[in-house]
Amino acid sequence: MMRCAECKGKGLCGLPRCPIVSRFHAQAASLVKPSDSYQGSSPSVFIGSFGYPDVRGGPLLINDSDNPPDWVRQNLGMEDIVGIRARTLRGSSALPSVAGGLQEIALSATPLDVDVSFEKPVSFSLSFDGTIAPVGMTGTVRKMDVIGNARVDRVVDRVTSDTDLGATEACISLKASEIDVYQISKLMTAGLLGRKRKFVPTRWAITAVDDTLSISLRNEIARYPSLEEILFFSGEIYGNRIACILVPGDWKFEMIEIWGKHTLWGGEEDVIVQDREGMTKQGYSPISGAYYSARLAVCEYLAANRRCARVIVVRNISNEYWAPLGTWVIREATRKAMTQPPLAFPTLDAAVGQAVAVIGSGAWVGHSTLIPELRTQRTLFQF
């Protein structure tokens, strides 16, 4: 169980079935109603990563929202979200037969109606990892017809029509025009961004967009003046508690993730994972997609306030978080924290003490490499 926090259901333990997947399966399977056809709304698309680059994909089918900020605004509980995701159908097909329809769905600012027939009745087939939201049912698509026309935002039409615009520049342009990260990820996974266009596995697209946008904001933030005081923020969504300390200085970012005993990915002991960066990041984070989602939320705050800072984000996961919902939870929990009125502290140790109180444990402090560095280093702002 010690590896669960890093594995997140990928099967690294060698067991024939992940016990955590089994728990989610038991909660959601009773909601499944097998059928060999679907007529209704398709709010999004899904592209798998198995066998890349020869991947399969299809529409997500649900007469409900597929947009996490909507779930948060509606104050949906975890049981409500699990219910929505258990009812969600993921079509699966070789991409050439459905590519045009998937791109129409991804382009549309509102869900499109579709008529889908499957080769056989759909089955419950839980699909999730630490990045994507889970999907309850899957079926092999025999035929898919998109009904109606996509309503495409002007900026989305302009960016997706420009085949000379690189994927990085496209993401940045869309973000600058207030297209949300969820729509940008959808466009990337549907192969609608960049010069050399191709479908991108959904879990890769989510992290790639978070990474791309936060790097762009990080480079912008580095040119801004430093914060003038130490600020502390906190927030919580679905048992995911975020504590964030901003310290005056040039850009540095550290994230520490704590999976407590008997939590979703925890075992008999607390599992604590740490990663950090300066102006560059080496390799993929051991915290996986959560690292990039949290970093984006903090960068959005700093860019909006035109300030630079050294950042420590601590995520504590309680046993209230009983089902894996995807990295959107970390993104929205951190965004929620950064919109709360901050507390100002005269010293780093005082801010760390507040973080310990909010998190409910100080075990994570010894895993930080940025805290001891900040305690010993003086910046130009202190001279």
C-alpha positions in Angstrom: 0.0 0.0 0.0 3.0 2.3 0.4 3.1 2.7 -3.4 -0.6 3.6 -3.8 0.1 7.4 -3.7 2.4 7.1 -6.7 0.5 4.2 -8.5 -3.0 5.7 -8.4 -4.7 2.6 -9.8 -2.1 1.9 -12.5 -1.6 -1.7 -11.2 2.0 -1.3 -10.1 1.4 -3.5 -7.0 0.8 -6.5 -9.2 -2.6 -7.4 -7.8 -5.2 -8.6 -10.3 -7.6 -5.7 -9.3 -6.8 -2.5 -7.4 -8.7 -2.6 -4.1 -9.4 1.1 -4.4 -10.8 0.6 -7.9 -13.0 -2.2 -6.5 -14.4 0.2 -3.8 -15.3 2.8 -6.4 -16.8 0.0 -8.6 -19.1 -1.1 -5.8 -20.3 2.5 -5.2 -21.1 3.2 -8.9 -22.0 -0.1 -10.6 -25.5 -0.1 -9.3 -26.2 3.0 -11.4 -25.4 1.4 -14.7 -28.2 0.7 -17.2 -26.8 -1.2 -20.2 -28.0 -0.2 -23.6 -26.8 -0.6 -27.2 -27.7 3.0 -28.3 -27.7 6.5 -27.0 -29.5 9.6 -28.1 -28.7 12.8 -26.2 -26.0 15.2 -25.3 -22.3 14.9 -25.8 -20.4 17.6 -23.8 -16.9 16.4 -24.4 -14.6 13.8 -26.0 -12.1 11.2 -24.6 -9.0 9.8 -26.2 -7.2 6.9 -24.6 -3.5 6.4 -24.3 -3.2 2.6 -24.6 -1.2 1.6 -27.7 -0.2 5.1 -28.5 0.1 6.4 -31.2 -2.5 3.9 -32.5 -5.1 5.0 -30.0 -8.9 4.8 -29.8 -11.4 7.5 -28.7 -14.9 8.6 -28.8 -17.5 11.0 -27.4 -18.4 11.3 -23.7 -22.2 10.9 -23.5 -24.2 12.3 -20.6 -27.2 14.6 -20.4 -25.4 16.5 -17.7 -22.5 18.9 -17.3 -19.0 17.6 -17.9 -17.5 20.9 -16.6 -16.0 20.6 -13.0 -16.4 24.3 -12.2 -20.1 23.8 -12.7 -20.1 20.9 -10.2 -18.3 23.2 -7.7 -20.7 26.1 -8.3 -23.7 23.8 -7.8 -22.2 22.6 -4.5 -22.5 19.0 -5.7 -21.2 16.4 -3.2 -18.8 13.6 -4.1 -21.7 11.2 -4.2 -23.4 13.4 -6.8 -20.3 13.6 -8.9 -19.7 9.9 -8.7 -23.3 9.4 -9.8 -22.8 11.7 -12.8 -19.6 10.0 -13.8 -21.0 6.5 -13.3 -23.8 7.4 -15.8 -21.3 8.8 -18.2 -20.8 6.7 -21.3 -17.4 6.7 -23.1 -17.6 5.7 -26.7 -14.6 3.9 -28.1 -13.7 3.6 -31.8 -10.8 3.7 -34.2 -10.3 7.5 -34.7 -10.7 7.8 -38.5 -14.3 6.8 -38.4 -15.3 9.4 -35.7 -12.6 12.1 -36.0 -14.8 14.7 -37.7 -17.6 14.3 -35.2 -15.3 14.4 -32.2 -13.8 17.7 -33.4 -17.2 19.2 -33.8 -18.1 18.2 -30.2 -14.8 19.7 -29.0 -15.2 23.0 -30.9 -18.7 23.6 -29.6 -19.2 26.0 -26.7 -22.4 24.1 -25.8 -23.0 20.3 -25.8 -24.0 18.8 -29.1 -26.7 16.2 -29.5 -25.6 12.9 -31.0 -27.1 9.6 -32.1 -24.7 6.7 -31.3 -25.2 3.0 -31.8 -22.9 0.4 -30.2 -21.7 -2.9 -31.4 -23.2 -4.5 -28.2 -24.8 -3.2 -25.0 -22.4 -1.0 -23.1 -20.7 -2.4 -20.0 -19.5 -0.9 -16.7 -15.8 -0.4 -17.2 -14.2 2.0 -14.8 -11.6 4.3 -16.4 -9.6 6.6 -14.3 -6.2 7.5 -13.1 -4.9 10.4 -11.0 -5.5 12.9 -13.8 -8.8 12.3 -15.5 -12.2 12.2 -14.0 -13.6 8.6 -13.8 -16.0 7.3 -16.4 -18.4 4.5 -15.5 -19.4 2.9 -18.8 -17.8 2.2 -22.1 -19.0 0.8 -25.5 -17.6 0.2 -28.9 -19.1 2.6 -31.4 -20.7 1.2 -34.5 -22.0 4.5 -35.8 -22.1 8.1 -34.6 -24.1 11.0 -36.0 -23.7 14.5 -34.7 -27.1 16.3 -34.7 -27.0 20.1 -35.3 -24.2 22.5 -35.7 -21.4 23.5 -33.3 -21.6 27.0 -31.7 -18.0 28.1 -31.8 -16.6 31.1 -29.9 -14.9 33.6 -32.2 -11.5 33.3 -30.6 -11.7 29.5 -30.7 -12.6 29.6 -34.4 -9.7 31.9 -35.1 -7.1 29.9 -33.1 -8.1 26.5 -34.4 -8.2 27.7 -38.0 -4.6 29.0 -37.8 -2.5 26.0 -38.7 0.7 28.2 -38.6 0.2 28.8 -34.8 2.1 26.4 -32.6 0.3 24.5 -29.9 2.0 26.5 -27.1 1.1 29.8 -28.6 -2.5 28.6 -29.3 -3.0 27.6 -25.6 -1.6 31.0 -24.4 -3.8 32.9 -26.9 -6.9 31.1 -25.8 -6.1 31.6 -22.1 -5.5 35.3 -22.7 -9.0 35.5 -24.3 -10.5 33.9 -21.2 -11.2 30.5 -22.6 -11.1 28.2 -19.6 -8.5 25.5 -19.2 -11.1 22.7 -19.6 -12.1 23.9 -23.0 -8.4 24.3 -24.0 -7.7 20.7 -22.9 -10.7 19.5 -25.0 -9.4 21.3 -28.1 -5.9 19.8 -27.6 -7.1 16.3 -27.1 -9.3 16.5 -30.2 -6.2 17.5 -32.3 -7.3 21.0 -33.0 -4.2 23.0 -31.9 -0.8 23.4 -33.3 1.0 23.0 -36.6 1.3 19.2 -36.8 -2.2 18.2 -35.6 -3.0 14.9 -34.1 -5.3 13.5 -31.4 -3.7 13.6 -27.9 -4.7 11.2 -25.1 -6.9 13.1 -22.7 -4.8 12.5 -19.6 -1.8 13.9 -21.5 -3.6 16.9 -22.8 -4.9 17.9 -19.3 -1.4 17.9 -17.8 0.2 19.5 -21.0 -2.3 22.4 -20.9 -1.7 23.0 -17.1 2.1 22.8 -17.7 2.1 25.0 -20.8 -0.1 27.7 -19.3 1.7 27.8 -15.9 5.1 28.0 -17.6 3.9 31.0 -19.6 2.5 32.7 -16.5 5.7 31.8 -14.6 7.8 33.6 -17.2 5.5 36.6 -16.9 5.6 36.5 -13.1 9.4 36.5 -13.1 9.4 40.1 -14.5 7.1 41.5 -11.8 8.1 43.0 -8.5 8.2 40.8 -5.5 5.5 40.5 -2.9 6.2 42.8 0.1 5.0 40.5 2.8 4.5 36.8 3.6 0.9 35.7 2.7 -0.9 32.5 3.7 -4.0 31.1 1.8 -6.1 28.0 2.5 -9.1 26.2 1.0 -10.7 22.8 0.8 -12.8 20.8 -1.7 -13.9 17.2 -1.2 -11.4 16.4 1.6 -8.5 18.0 -0.3 -7.1 20.7 2.0 -4.7 23.2 0.4 -2.3 25.5 2.4 -0.3 27.9 0.4 2.5 30.2 1.6 3.8 33.0 -0.6 7.2 34.5 0.4 8.8 37.6 -1.1 11.5 36.8 -3.6 12.1 35.5 -7.1 10.1 32.6 -8.4 10.5 29.2 -6.7 7.7 26.6 -6.3 7.4 23.6 -4.0 4.5 21.2 -3.6 4.1 18.6 -0.8 1.3 16.1 -1.0 0.2 14.1 2.1 -1.9 11.0 1.8 -2.9 10.1 5.4 -3.4 6.6 6.8 -6.2 4.7 5.3 -7.0 7.4 2.8 -7.7 6.8 -0.9 -4.1 6.2 -1.9 -2.7 5.8 1.6 -1.9 2.6 3.5 -1.0 1.9 7.1 1.3 4.9 7.2 1.2 8.5 5.9 2.6 8.9 2.4 4.3 12.2 1.7 5.6 13.2 -1.7 7.5 16.4 -2.5 8.7 18.2 -5.6 10.0 21.6 -6.5 11.4 23.9 -9.2 13.0 27.2 -9.9 12.7 28.9 -13.3 13.0 25.5 -14.9 11.6 22.1 -14.1 13.5 18.9 -14.6 11.5 15.8 -15.5 7.9 14.8 -14.8 6.8 15.4 -11.2 6.4 12.4 -8.9 3.3 14.1 -7.7 2.0 13.7 -11.3 -0.7 15.9 -12.7 -1.7 17.5 -9.3 1.6 19.4 -9.3 0.9 21.2 -12.5 -2.7 21.9 -11.6 -1.8 23.5 -8.3 1.0 25.5 -10.0 -1.4 26.9 -12.5 -3.8 28.1 -9.9 -1.0 29.9 -7.9 0.4 31.4 -11.1 -3.0 32.7 -12.1 -3.2 34.5 -8.7 0.3 36.0 -9.0 -0.1 37.1 -12.6 -3.5 38.7 -11.8 -1.8 40.7 -9.0 1.4 41.3 -11.0 3.7 40.0 -8.3 6.4 37.4 -8.0 6.9 35.1 -5.0 8.4 31.9 -3.6 5.6 29.4 -3.2 5.0 26.5 -0.9 1.8 24.5 -1.6 0.8 21.7 0.8 -2.1 19.4 -0.1 -3.5 17.1 2.5 -6.0 14.4 1.5 -8.4 13.1 4.1 -10.5 10.0 4.0 -13.4 12.1 3.0 -11.9 11.9 -0.5 -13.0 8.3 -1.1 -13.2 8.3 -4.9 -10.6 9.5 -7.4 -12.1 12.4 -9.3 -9.1 13.7 -11.2 -6.6 16.6 -11.0 -9.4 19.2 -11.5 -10.1 18.8 -7.8 -6.6 20.1 -7.0 -6.9 22.9 -9.5 -10.2 24.0 -8.1 -9.2 23.6 -4.5 -6.1 25.7 -5.0 -8.1 28.3 -7.0 -10.5 28.4 -4.1 -7.7 28.9 -1.6 -6.2 31.7 -3.7 -9.5 33.6 -3.8 -9.8 33.7 0.0 -8.6 36.7 1.9 -5.0 36.0 2.8 -3.4 36.1 6.3 -0.2 38.1 6.5 2.7 36.9 8.7 5.9 38.7 9.9 8.1 35.6 9.6 8.3 32.4 7.6 8.1 30.3 10.7 4.8 31.9 11.7 3.3 31.1 8.3 4.6 27.5 8.5 3.0 27.3 11.9 -0.3 28.4 10.4 0.0 25.8 7.6 0.7 23.1 10.2 -2.4 24.1 12.1 -4.6 24.1 8.9 -3.2 20.8 7.6 -3.4 19.2 11.0 0.1 17.8 11.1 3.7 19.0 10.9 5.1 15.7 9.5 5.4 17.3 6.1 7.7 20.2 7.2 10.7 17.9 7.3 10.1 16.9 3.7 10.4 20.5 2.5 13.7 21.6 0.9 12.5 25.2 0.3 11.7 26.0 3.9 15.3 25.5 5.2 16.6 27.3 2.2 14.4 30.3 2.8 15.4 30.3 6.5 19.1 30.7 5.6 19.1 32.7 2.4 18.8 36.4 2.3 17.3 38.1 -0.8 18.1 41.4 -2.4 14.8 42.7 -0.9 16.3 42.2 2.6 19.3 44.4 2.1 
